[in-house]
């Protein structure tokens, strides 16, 4: 009997212990956080996972404008995708200066950044985070056990968004780490891909997406979703800059792929393309990143462009926001590109002066008045703390100017003059009788007027050989008032030191 | 002896906000987590003749934090030899106690980072991070980064020590020497871009070796009818170096750490093989003829003609070389005066308050003014120079922690009937009395060496009454 008691006690103890050992197998108890078996059960869950591939361009993290940032070690606002892109592609050029003293921000316009620059580092990690998110979606969708009604289309969308990121990677950083959906999370450090090889990869991805994928046909996708026009534009940008990226002229290929765009036209009113209800401008906007005053909030994208460009004596009510951050203005060089009759001259001049004697003084330099949080009827956006204005990543007007440029660079483009004149006509400025009257100098100026604050200026100046050169100067280029040329290595950004040290496969770009 | 322990750690916080007019949710965040630790342990003691002792322990620790490496096994053995009980010392009146100790043991650490950092998890986005497809609101799901391979950090310690007692143990002393190796060191570090779903993760980063000697002594200097005076002190020398970094096969590259405030995304420290952990990794400041720092001018240490990340160098560390402590108590009849203090030599501090608060450009930006530190008049930096060694300062200090003066009434009231008495002790104490240091920040005693968010330690005056029944 006694023995039995001991055996019984032993059994109770063993049962107790084993259940306690079982406690070590945990799953998250945070209602928002789940393992795959709970998070990815239905087709809708996968749809939500796909949505993050878009949202990653629009916000910084999983909670509001600055919460649960996808990237650690950097402020959520600083590391937002399209804010980072503007830091590196707008503030570095004749287009804009920003008066703040945040960290190394002044080094951007001074063309004097280093391989440990916070803003360069932030945008770099953001690009690759975004590619990782797309890879993860493709990986999960491919092995999904539930039936996904639009599986092929969703995967193609993630690939198209990924190609958009790779375009930023090849344009800004050149030689970068590479991984696609076949790599697993936390595997060995990604391999390095050389710029020419990356060029071929993006080219074949885009070509396949245009020719063979289940992507929506052009203008068939619900607003916000990618259709075949997205890979067309990525591929066209790739060909346009092929000389820079891969040392070969591909202007004919660029024009040919642009000819595949169908159904787009210029929106009658230029200013409406940048307002709180610009989601209606699908005639011209090919692909946009959404913002919403209540549901899609960030300190980047158009929020950054609008708040940072507002200051001085500007009427914040006309901008549709509570108060500005007083940062971004244009250089005098840029201001002088606009004639008074140009309809694209969306500036705030009152209380501002043209010359920039002091970068930190908002009233030095004319202010931008292009992106606003009011609708085309003049009504304010939903909220005055965050804007509703979407960011046009690709516009048809850009495609038209690219056609004209390809023609001037030797491609056979039948509708080049028509393209050029359409853009000029809408702006209310003189048209040309023949392409012979249009020069490359005119094209780079026209691109400045048409596409300012949309993040293309650095790439354009690099392609025209004007970005680092001493023959094209603007206020405070190279850190001095009159401007000066800088080393050619600044045409590419450095691989951030932190990643260079973590990934032994990477090779630093020359000059850094 | 054998034992078992079970621990659960649990947290939950809520952040719910709703609109007053239509009850729409503005925020519905309820982060929560739990961690379980389970241990089995056994100990065997054996003592022979009060002269030879051996103790062996074995622990098996489990944690829910490392889903693929939950268990760690940590043994230890300690030997003791009470030399004082040997025949040749037994009757010695001067050396009354002499013991020798030697031990080897392993312990495990798991207390780093996220409770679910080894699991592939998916986060359902909260308000403000939603997206619309064709006007239809979608609540996106974010795949989070994780490190499935995370495992226990293990520390192996070798220790040899002696305990001495002289003159009937009026003077006691101990000396210990140790050598400690920590492997699979846990740390939050950058991971290669594109290799994971984030850029920072908790990781097992490498190994470090920690060597030191500790010495303590306690003496009763005076012990007469009215007077007693006790003095005690300890001093420890410590040296720590990183011996291996997993992510650095060539031992050439380090791991950045030590995020600072102000310069967003800036790290001021570096783990590197052959250097102490968290060593400051900074630019070497250039000074003018008057000894003032020149803004933005650093020594081109690698001689490539420009100042870039290659010019940074290792300059001191947060950990002290020497720590020491003293305490003393002096009693005269019913009076007692006690004091204690502690000090640290060779601990360096990054003065982040100064590096972030001296930037003169921020005095006046866009029509608002902000306060600057008085020390900005000396440095005269227009822009912040976060990564200059100018801000890495010697934090060596000695602090008087406590002085107490007391008087005791042993028998304030007496009751024969109850055979009880009431005693009273009146005392006055000052805590955090004084700090002696060259450091010009608030307090040189800074955890991990980055002085940016220190809660000031108060000086406390206490008058007390203590009754003894």
Interface residues (C-beta under 8 A of the other chain):
Chain A: X17 X20 X21 X23 X24 X25 X26 X27 X28 X29 X30 X31 X32 X33 X34 X35 X36 X39 X40 X45 X47 X48 X49 X51 X52 X54 X55 X58 X59 X61 X62 X63 X64 X65 X67 X68 X70 X71 X72 X73 X74 X75 X78 X99 X100 X101 X102 X103 X106 X114 X115 X116 X118 X121 X122 X124 X125 X128 X129 X131 X132 X133 X136 X137 X140 X177 X178 X179 X183 X185 X186 X187 X188 X189 X190 X221 X222 X223 X224 X225 X290 X292 X294 X295 X296 X297 X311 X326 X360 X362 X497 X498 X499 X501 X502 X503 X504 X512
Chain B: X4 X6 X8 X12 X27 X29 X30 X31 X32 X33 X34 X35 X36 X38 X62 X63 X64 X67 X70 X115 X116 X119 X120 X121 X122 X123 X124 X125 X126 X127 X128 X129 X130 X131 X132 X133 X134 X135 X136 X137 X138 X139 X140 X141 X142 X143 X144 X145 X146 X147 X148 X149 X189 X190 X191 X192 X193 X194 X195 X196 X197 X198 X199 X200 X247 X249 X250 X253 X254 X255 X256 X259 X262 X263 X264 X265 X266 X267 X307 X308 X309 X359 X361 X362 X365 X366 X367 X383 X384 X386
